[in-house]
């Protein structure tokens, strides 16, 4: 490739070097940014900190109210639709297959908690449970799943090469993936997710999910509340 396409070769090499250099600069600045934030916080007076905390609490309350309204609206929409759909009731930790208001099948869920994973190099993954209306994007039977890097980082383990992170059945036998990437899956028998639930995801028993798996299809509405 170098002999036949010298411009492409050296251009690619230069771009790769640029990305590596930028990543190194960002990683080197993370401790500095954290130190500056800590210093700024230490300079605030007690009154300024109280004002800041009050504003943050007010924002948090507004967010909680908005989520509560959205969850109420999703519950109403789920009861009003006549279509076959899935309903995920967060408060009860259940997944229901419904036809209109009739519940055809119910599955107990283990819900992955909201989580923030931080890597030593400064990378951060924020994983939250969804709320609202979604649609089924795809269904998979015992797929080969590439375990995300943040799973190993969150467990304090070194991150293997991508080829070693590809595990058949890494999300169990049945996987229902929604249009925002959220996964409803059965418990895996192997891999790093065997004994834990993915943050922001929903895990059900294989026999319960099997009964729902073939009763839904792509574009089936999912109401999460």
LUMKE-944763 format. One line per field, with one value per residue (C-alpha): x, y, z; residue in one letter. Coordinates in nm, 2 decimals, padded with zeros to 4 digits, m for minus. Example, Ala and Ser with C-alpha at 12.3 -4.5 7.8 and 13.67 -1.06 7.14 Angstrom:
# residues 2
u [01.23 | 01.37]
v [m00.45 | m00.11]
w [00.78 | 00.71]
r [A | S]
# end
This chain:
# residues 225
u [00.00 | 00.29 | 00.45 | 00.12 | m00.05 | 00.22 | 00.00 | m00.28 | m00.03 | 00.14 | m00.19 | m00.34 | m00.03 | m00.05 | m00.42 | m00.35 | m00.07 | m00.29 | m00.56 | m00.32 | m00.16 | m00.50 | m00.60 | m00.28 | m00.33 | m00.69 | m00.59 | m00.30 | m00.54 | m00.80 | m00.63 | m00.57 | m00.94 | m01.04 | m00.79 | m00.92 | m01.28 | m01.18 | m01.00 | m01.29 | m01.53 | m01.29 | m01.30 | m01.68 | m01.82 | m02.07 | m02.35 | m02.24 | m02.23 | m02.57 | m02.71 | m02.55 | m02.69 | m03.03 | m03.03 | m02.92 | m03.19 | m03.46 | m03.33 | m03.35 | m03.70 | m03.81 | m03.65 | m03.82 | m04.16 | m04.11 | m04.02 | m04.33 | m04.55 | m04.40 | m04.45 | m04.81 | m04.86 | m04.70 | m04.93 | m05.24 | m05.12 | m05.06 | m05.41 | m05.57 | m05.40 | m05.57 | m05.26 | m05.05 | m04.76 | m04.52 | m04.54 | m04.25 | m04.37 | m04.06 | m04.22 | m04.33 | m04.03 | m04.25 | m04.27 | m04.62 | m04.73 | m05.07 | m05.34 | m05.52 | m05.59 | m05.57 | m05.24 | m05.14 | m04.82 | m04.62 | m04.25 | m04.06 | m03.77 | m03.44 | m03.37 | m03.01 | m02.96 | m02.86 | m02.48 | m02.18 | m01.86 | m01.53 | m01.21 | m00.86 | m00.80 | m01.09 | m01.35 | m01.70 | m02.01 | m02.35 | m02.61 | m02.97 | m03.30 | m03.52 | m03.87 | m04.12 | m04.23 | m04.00 | m04.04 | m03.88 | m03.59 | m03.48 | m03.51 | m03.21 | m03.18 | m02.85 | m02.66 | m02.29 | m02.25 | m01.95 | m01.92 | m01.87 | m01.54 | m01.72 | m01.84 | m01.48 | m01.39 | m01.68 | m01.58 | m01.22 | m01.09 | m00.85 | m01.03 | m00.96 | m00.92 | m01.24 | m01.21 | m01.20 | m01.50 | m01.72 | m01.92 | m02.20 | m02.50 | m02.33 | m02.68 | m02.85 | m03.08 | m03.33 | m03.26 | m03.52 | m03.35 | m03.54 | m03.49 | m03.28 | m03.05 | m03.21 | m03.20 | m03.45 | m03.26 | m03.25 | m02.98 | m02.65 | m02.49 | m02.13 | m01.94 | m01.89 | m02.27 | m02.36 | m02.41 | m02.49 | m02.75 | m02.64 | m02.71 | m03.01 | m03.12 | m03.39 | m03.32 | m03.59 | m03.60 | m03.55 | m03.87 | m04.07 | m03.90 | m03.94 | m04.32 | m04.31 | m04.03 | m04.24 | m04.55 | m04.40 | m04.22 | m04.02 | m04.21 | m04.41 | m04.47 | m04.31 | m04.42 | m04.18 | m04.31]
v [00.00 | 00.24 | 00.20 | 00.21 | 00.49 | 00.69 | 01.00 | 00.78 | 00.60 | 00.91 | 01.09 | 00.81 | 00.79 | 01.16 | 01.15 | 00.86 | 01.05 | 01.35 | 01.15 | 00.98 | 01.32 | 01.47 | 01.18 | 01.21 | 01.59 | 01.54 | 01.26 | 01.47 | 01.76 | 01.57 | 01.59 | 01.96 | 02.02 | 01.83 | 02.03 | 02.36 | 02.26 | 02.16 | 02.49 | 02.69 | 02.52 | 02.59 | 02.97 | 02.99 | 03.15 | 02.96 | 03.18 | 03.12 | 02.74 | 02.76 | 02.95 | 02.70 | 02.40 | 02.56 | 02.61 | 02.25 | 02.12 | 02.33 | 02.19 | 01.84 | 01.89 | 02.02 | 01.72 | 01.48 | 01.65 | 01.62 | 01.25 | 01.19 | 01.36 | 01.16 | 00.84 | 00.92 | 01.00 | 00.68 | 00.48 | 00.65 | 00.60 | 00.23 | 00.19 | 00.38 | 00.20 | m00.09 | m00.22 | m00.51 | m00.35 | m00.39 | m00.20 | m00.18 | m00.07 | 00.06 | 00.08 | m00.28 | m00.41 | m00.59 | m00.63 | m00.69 | m00.80 | m00.63 | m00.63 | m00.31 | m00.32 | m00.70 | m00.84 | m01.15 | m01.22 | m01.08 | m01.11 | m01.01 | m00.78 | m00.70 | m00.35 | m00.21 | 00.09 | 00.43 | 00.44 | 00.65 | 00.47 | 00.66 | 00.53 | 00.63 | 00.81 | 01.04 | 00.87 | 00.87 | 00.66 | 00.77 | 00.49 | 00.56 | 00.38 | 00.51 | 00.65 | 00.72 | 00.56 | 00.34 | 00.08 | m00.26 | m00.22 | m00.59 | m00.93 | m01.16 | m01.52 | m01.61 | m01.33 | m01.28 | m00.97 | m00.75 | m00.66 | m00.28 | m00.15 | 00.02 | m00.32 | m00.42 | m00.07 | m00.07 | m00.41 | m00.29 | m00.53 | m00.47 | m00.43 | m00.72 | m00.68 | m00.65 | m01.00 | m01.14 | m00.94 | m01.10 | m01.36 | m01.57 | m01.55 | m01.26 | m01.12 | m01.46 | m01.65 | m01.38 | m01.01 | m00.74 | m00.42 | m00.09 | 00.19 | 00.39 | 00.09 | m00.01 | m00.39 | m00.63 | m00.96 | m01.30 | m01.38 | m01.49 | m01.82 | m01.69 | m01.36 | m01.06 | m00.99 | m01.34 | m01.22 | m00.85 | m00.65 | m00.40 | m00.05 | 00.11 | m00.23 | m00.49 | m00.85 | m01.12 | m01.50 | m01.68 | m01.87 | m01.55 | m01.37 | m01.67 | m01.64 | m01.27 | m01.29 | m01.45 | m01.25 | m00.91 | m00.78 | m00.48 | m00.15 | m00.29 | 00.00 | m00.01 | 00.22 | 00.26 | 00.42]
w [00.00 | 00.08 | m00.27 | m00.47 | m00.27 | m00.09 | m00.03 | 00.12 | 00.34 | 00.48 | 00.51 | 00.71 | 00.93 | 01.00 | 01.09 | 01.33 | 01.50 | 01.53 | 01.71 | 01.94 | 02.03 | 02.10 | 02.32 | 02.52 | 02.57 | 02.69 | 02.93 | 03.07 | 03.14 | 03.33 | 03.67 | 03.61 | 03.54 | 03.85 | 04.06 | 03.92 | 04.00 | 04.36 | 04.40 | 04.26 | 04.51 | 04.80 | 04.71 | 04.74 | 05.06 | 05.27 | 05.13 | 04.77 | 04.83 | 04.98 | 04.68 | 04.44 | 04.63 | 04.64 | 04.26 | 04.21 | 04.43 | 04.25 | 03.92 | 04.05 | 04.17 | 03.83 | 03.66 | 03.90 | 03.83 | 03.46 | 03.48 | 03.70 | 03.45 | 03.16 | 03.35 | 03.41 | 03.04 | 02.94 | 03.17 | 03.02 | 02.67 | 02.74 | 02.87 | 02.58 | 02.29 | 02.13 | 01.97 | 02.10 | 02.30 | 02.58 | 02.91 | 03.15 | 03.49 | 03.67 | 04.02 | 04.01 | 03.81 | 03.56 | 03.18 | 03.05 | 02.71 | 02.65 | 02.39 | 02.46 | 02.83 | 02.86 | 03.00 | 02.80 | 02.98 | 03.27 | 03.35 | 03.65 | 03.57 | 03.73 | 03.64 | 03.60 | 03.82 | 03.68 | 03.69 | 03.60 | 03.51 | 03.50 | 03.35 | 03.48 | 03.15 | 03.21 | 02.99 | 03.14 | 03.06 | 03.20 | 03.19 | 03.29 | 03.28 | 03.00 | 03.05 | 02.77 | 02.45 | 02.24 | 01.96 | 01.92 | 01.67 | 01.66 | 01.83 | 01.85 | 01.95 | 02.13 | 01.95 | 01.97 | 02.18 | 02.21 | 02.58 | 02.61 | 02.75 | 03.04 | 03.18 | 03.25 | 03.37 | 03.61 | 03.75 | 03.79 | 03.53 | 03.24 | 02.91 | 02.67 | 02.30 | 02.11 | 01.96 | 02.32 | 02.42 | 02.16 | 02.34 | 02.20 | 02.43 | 02.62 | 02.67 | 02.71 | 02.48 | 02.41 | 02.34 | 02.25 | 02.15 | 02.14 | 01.90 | 02.15 | 02.21 | 02.54 | 02.59 | 02.74 | 02.77 | 02.95 | 03.20 | 03.03 | 03.14 | 03.07 | 03.04 | 03.27 | 03.27 | 03.40 | 03.76 | 03.72 | 03.53 | 03.27 | 03.41 | 03.23 | 03.09 | 03.18 | 03.25 | 03.27 | 03.31 | 02.99 | 03.01 | 03.06 | 02.78 | 02.55 | 02.58 | 02.48 | 02.22 | 01.94 | 02.02 | 01.93 | 01.63 | 01.50 | 01.55 | 01.84 | 02.08 | 02.42 | 02.70 | 02.99 | 03.30]
r [X | X | X | X | X | X | X | X | X | X | X | X | X | X | X | X | X | X | X | X | X | X | X | X | X | X | X | X | X | X | X | X | X | X | X | X | X | X | X | X | X | X | X | X | X | X | X | X | X | X | X | X | X | X | X | X | X | X | X | X | X | X | X | X | X | X | X | X | X | X | X | X | X | X | X | X | X | X | X | X | X | X | X | X | X | X | X | X | X | X | X | X | X | X | X | X | X | X | X | X | X | X | X | X | X | X | X | X | X | X | X | X | X | X | X | X | X | X | X | X | X | X | X | X | X | X | X | X | X | X | X | X | X | X | X | X | X | X | X | X | X | X | X | X | X | X | X | X | X | X | X | X | X | X | X | X | X | X | X | X | X | X | X | X | X | X | X | X | X | X | X | X | X | X | X | X | X | X | X | X | X | X | X | X | X | X | X | X | X | X | X | X | X | X | X | X | X | X | X | X | X | X | X | X | X | X | X | X | X | X | X | X | X | X | X | X | X | X | X | X | X | X | X | X | X]
# end
